[in-house]
Amino acid sequence: MWRCVGMVGLLMLIAGCQTTHEDLIAKGYPPAFADGFDDGCSSGRQAAGAITGEFRKNVPRYLKDKQYAEVLNLAYLPSRT
């Protein structure tokens, strides 16, 4: 299961951060996945100095929700370049 989620996340990252939170939910992804992807992309853009990004990381959720944390980390790195 986690490998599947990881692979889907990786494929989405290769395509970029154009996918929105609502699109992910509409496609059937769990809220933790959509939230982590959205927060990771936004935080990565902010780290890269983009005007449109803001650092968003729900720390309590990051520490408790493994899926949120994993997807946030995967989305953050490509978004900051």
C-alpha positions as CSV (number, residue, x, y, z in Angstrom):
1,M,0.0,0.0,0.0
2,W,2.7,2.5,1.0
3,R,4.7,1.7,-2.1
4,C,1.7,2.4,-4.2
5,V,1.1,5.7,-2.5
6,G,4.8,6.5,-2.8
7,M,4.9,5.7,-6.5
8,V,1.7,7.8,-7.2
9,G,3.3,10.7,-5.2
10,L,6.5,10.4,-7.1
11,L,4.7,10.4,-10.5
12,M,2.8,13.5,-9.4
13,L,6.0,15.2,-8.4
14,I,7.6,14.5,-11.7
15,A,4.6,16.2,-13.3
16,G,5.0,19.2,-11.0
17,C,2.8,20.8,-8.4
18,Q,-0.1,21.8,-10.8
19,T,-2.5,19.4,-9.2
20,T,-4.7,21.1,-6.6
21,H,-6.0,19.8,-3.3
22,E,-9.5,19.6,-4.7
23,D,-8.4,17.6,-7.7
24,L,-6.7,15.0,-5.6
25,I,-9.7,14.6,-3.4
26,A,-12.0,14.3,-6.4
27,K,-9.7,11.6,-7.8
28,G,-10.2,9.6,-4.6
29,Y,-7.0,10.3,-2.7
30,P,-7.3,10.4,1.1
31,P,-7.4,13.8,2.7
32,A,-4.0,13.2,4.4
33,F,-2.4,12.7,1.0
34,A,-4.0,15.8,-0.5
35,D,-3.2,17.9,2.5
36,G,0.4,16.8,2.6
37,F,0.9,17.3,-1.1
38,D,-0.6,20.8,-1.0
39,D,1.4,21.8,2.1
40,G,4.6,20.3,0.7
41,C,4.3,22.1,-2.6
42,S,3.5,25.4,-1.0
43,S,6.4,25.1,1.5
44,G,8.8,24.2,-1.3
45,R,7.9,27.2,-3.4
46,Q,8.4,29.4,-0.4
47,A,11.8,27.9,0.2
48,A,12.7,28.5,-3.4
49,G,11.8,32.2,-2.9
50,A,8.6,32.2,-5.0
51,I,6.2,34.9,-4.2
52,T,3.2,32.5,-4.3
53,G,4.5,30.0,-1.7
54,E,4.0,30.1,2.0
55,F,5.5,27.7,4.6
56,R,2.7,25.3,5.7
57,K,3.4,22.4,7.9
58,N,0.9,21.1,10.5
59,V,3.5,20.0,13.0
60,P,1.2,18.0,15.3
61,R,-0.3,16.2,12.3
62,Y,3.2,15.7,10.8
63,L,4.3,13.9,13.9
64,K,1.2,11.7,14.1
65,D,0.1,11.1,10.5
66,K,2.7,9.1,8.6
67,Q,1.0,9.5,5.2
68,Y,0.7,13.3,5.6
69,A,4.4,13.5,6.6
70,E,5.6,11.2,3.8
71,V,3.7,13.1,1.1
72,L,4.7,16.5,2.4
73,N,8.3,15.5,2.3
74,L,8.0,14.1,-1.2
75,A,6.2,17.2,-2.5
76,Y,8.5,19.7,-0.8
77,L,11.8,18.8,-2.4
78,P,10.9,19.2,-6.1
79,S,8.9,22.3,-5.5
80,R,11.8,24.2,-4.0
81,T,13.9,24.0,-7.2
